[in-house]
Amino acid sequence: MKKWLLALVAVPALLVGCGEKKESTALPEPQEPQMLEVQILTPKEVAINETVELAAQVEQGGKNIDDADVKFEVWESGKRDEGQTIEGKLEKDGVYKAETKFDHDGVYYMYAHTTANGVHNMPKQQITAGSPDMTKVLPEDEKANNNSMDHNMMDHGNDKSEGAEHSNHEKSEKNHN
């Protein structure tokens, strides 16, 4: 009986004594990743039917990043669905390059999709090729918004149904005239 009583007192005392020690092998505080800085080096005005160098400088924490994934997405204003994506290749010192040609006058856009060390950045730049007739250039913002996932998720089908209602209303007015 004394042995049981001694065990009941000794075991909790040992556990309390062991529990007071703090582990020195605690995990370090997770650090927030530093912003990925991407500077587009491509000219904003280019000639048609000539090779255009798409280029971007990638830095993080003030240091050049030579192991980034860089893809240049290029499309004509209002025609993003017809665009192309070109893999950027490291030239040196965090500068990635690719080449393309614009075969006619127009306003184009380029995203430099860049991912490094778990961080993504995608700056956008307008590129004017040749001397486009600005009255014939399709507006980019409206078309781009119609292609965005957020817009499609929030307004799924609303644009079409409103247009259909509007068309039906116009048809009914014509029938009454």
C-alpha positions in Angstrom: 0.0 0.0 0.0 2.9 2.4 0.8 4.4 1.5 -2.5 1.2 2.5 -4.3 1.0 5.8 -2.3 4.7 6.5 -3.1 4.1 5.8 -6.8 1.0 8.1 -6.9 3.1 11.0 -5.4 6.4 10.3 -7.2 5.0 9.9 -10.8 3.2 13.3 -10.9 6.2 15.0 -9.3 8.5 13.6 -12.0 6.1 14.7 -14.7 5.8 18.2 -13.4 9.6 18.5 -13.1 10.0 17.4 -16.7 7.3 19.6 -18.0 9.0 22.8 -16.9 11.9 22.4 -19.3 11.4 24.4 -22.5 12.6 22.9 -25.7 15.4 24.8 -27.3 14.7 23.2 -30.7 11.6 25.4 -31.3 10.9 26.1 -35.0 11.9 29.6 -36.2 9.2 32.1 -36.9 8.1 31.9 -40.5 9.3 34.8 -42.5 7.0 36.6 -45.0 8.5 36.3 -48.5 9.9 39.5 -49.9 8.2 41.2 -52.8 9.3 40.2 -56.2 10.3 43.2 -58.2 9.8 42.9 -62.0 10.8 45.8 -64.3 9.7 45.5 -67.9 12.6 46.6 -70.2 10.6 46.3 -73.5 10.1 49.5 -75.4 6.6 51.0 -75.4 6.7 51.8 -79.1 8.1 49.4 -81.7 8.2 49.0 -85.5 6.1 46.5 -87.4 7.6 43.4 -89.1 10.8 43.7 -87.0 12.0 41.5 -84.2 11.0 42.9 -80.8 12.8 41.9 -77.7 10.6 41.3 -74.8 12.6 41.7 -71.6 12.2 41.9 -67.8 14.6 42.4 -64.9 13.8 40.3 -61.9 14.9 41.2 -58.3 14.0 40.1 -54.8 15.4 41.8 -51.7 17.7 43.9 -53.9 19.3 40.8 -55.5 19.0 39.6 -59.1 17.0 36.4 -59.4 18.5 34.0 -61.9 16.2 31.0 -61.3 12.8 32.7 -61.9 10.1 31.3 -64.2 9.2 34.1 -66.7 6.6 33.9 -69.4 5.7 36.8 -71.6 2.0 36.9 -72.6 1.3 39.1 -75.6 -2.0 40.0 -77.3 -3.6 42.7 -79.5 -5.9 45.1 -77.7 -9.4 43.5 -77.4 -8.2 40.1 -78.6 -6.6 38.5 -75.5 -8.0 35.1 -76.4 -5.8 35.2 -79.6 -2.7 36.0 -77.7 0.5 34.0 -77.3 2.7 33.1 -74.4 6.5 33.0 -74.9 9.0 31.5 -72.5 11.5 34.0 -71.2 15.2 32.8 -71.1 17.7 34.1 -68.6 20.3 36.3 -70.3 22.3 37.4 -67.2 22.0 39.3 -64.0 18.2 38.6 -63.5 17.3 39.7 -67.1 15.0 37.4 -69.0 14.3 37.8 -72.7 12.2 36.5 -75.5 11.4 37.7 -79.1 8.3 38.3 -81.1 7.2 40.3 -84.2 4.1 42.4 -84.7 2.9 42.0 -88.3 0.5 45.0 -88.4 -0.1 48.4 -86.8 -1.9 48.1 -83.5 -2.0 48.5 -79.8 -0.7 45.4 -77.9 -0.4 44.4 -74.3 2.2 42.3 -72.5 2.2 40.6 -69.1 5.5 39.5 -67.8 4.3 36.5 -65.7 7.1 36.0 -63.2 7.4 33.4 -60.3 10.4 33.0 -58.0 10.8 31.7 -54.5 7.1 31.1 -54.1 6.1 34.7 -55.1 4.3 35.7 -58.3 4.2 39.1 -59.9 2.8 40.0 -63.4 3.4 43.6 -64.5 1.5 44.7 -67.6 2.7 47.1 -70.3 1.1 48.6 -73.4 3.1 48.3 -76.7 2.2 50.4 -79.7 3.4 48.8 -83.0 3.7 51.1 -86.0 1.0 53.8 -86.4 -2.4 52.3 -85.5 -5.6 54.0 -86.4 -6.9 54.6 -82.8 -10.5 54.7 -84.0 -10.2 51.1 -85.1 -8.4 49.8 -82.0 -10.7 47.6 -79.8 -10.9 48.9 -76.2 -8.9 46.6 -73.9 -10.5 47.2 -70.5 -14.0 46.0 -71.4 -12.8 43.0 -73.3 -10.2 42.1 -70.6 -12.9 42.4 -67.9 -15.1 40.0 -69.8 -12.3 37.5 -69.8 -11.3 37.7 -66.2 -12.3 34.9 -63.9 -13.6 37.2 -61.2 -15.9 38.9 -63.6 -17.2 35.5 -64.9 -17.7 34.2 -61.4 -19.6 37.3 -60.2 -21.7 38.0 -63.3 -22.0 34.6 -64.8 -24.6 34.8 -67.5 -25.9 38.3 -66.5 -24.5 40.1 -69.6 -26.1 37.6 -71.9 -29.5 37.5 -70.2 -29.7 41.3 -70.0 -28.8 41.4 -73.7 -31.5 38.8 -74.5 -34.1 40.7 -72.5 -33.1 43.9 -74.2 -33.3 42.2 -77.6 -36.7 40.7 -76.8 -37.9 44.1 -75.7 -36.7 45.7 -78.9 -38.4 42.9 -81.0 -41.7 43.4 -79.1 -41.5 47.2 -79.7 -41.0 46.6 -83.4 -44.0 44.2 -83.5 -46.2 46.8 -82.0 -45.2 49.6 -84.4 
